[in-house]
Amino acid sequence: MASLAIIITGINKKGHLILSDKGKTVASPGDTITWIVNGDSGVAAITGIIDDSRINVFHPDPVPTGASTWQGTINKKPGAEKKEIYTINYLKIGDAKIHRHDPEITVKPKP
């Protein structure tokens, strides 16, 4: 089981987050993912990481672990490779509106 860090480095002109993995995460069951907001990214805070997929990628659901970090664990149930979209809700600095970004995650089967 690995620990993966996804750094939020900025916001592009379309309002989408710029992520260190370019929004294409590849993980295995049991891996821990940590989302980290870079201080000069323009993101004030993550307000939620929502898995509304039909396969429940995260178990338990991601939670805040600090002022600028969230952490979640990939569901440990084995199965075939799955590719899903999840949502990062966030606040821009100086803006009270919640924005959303929908990156992709691929969960590889257990070896």
Secondary structure, 3 states (H helix, E strand, C coil): CCEEEEEEEEECCCCCEEECCCCEEEECCCCEEEEEECCCCCEEEEEEEECCCCCCCECCCCEEEECCEEEEEECCCCCCCEEEECEEEEEECCCCCEEEECCEEEECCCC
